[in-house]
């Protein structure tokens, strides 16, 4: 990196966060696992041209999105007047 160049995070600010995804492949079946190696119930049969990392990433994203309903991040905000001028 050139001496005065800034990283993308310095230019754009916070770029979010990373979610770890753990998986294993046996007999052509990808199994999603937790950080302790316990199967999480997500399995996918891999085709001959499938990239296991891509499939595992998609399954993790799907799992993350299905759990997103537990957050109140996109809740309605109350902008009622408080009588302050």
Secondary structure, 3 states (H helix, E strand, C coil): CCCCCCCHHHHHCCCCCCCCCEEEEECCEEEEECCCCCEEEEEEECCCCCCHHHHHHHHHHHHHHHHHHHCCCCCCCCCCCCCCC
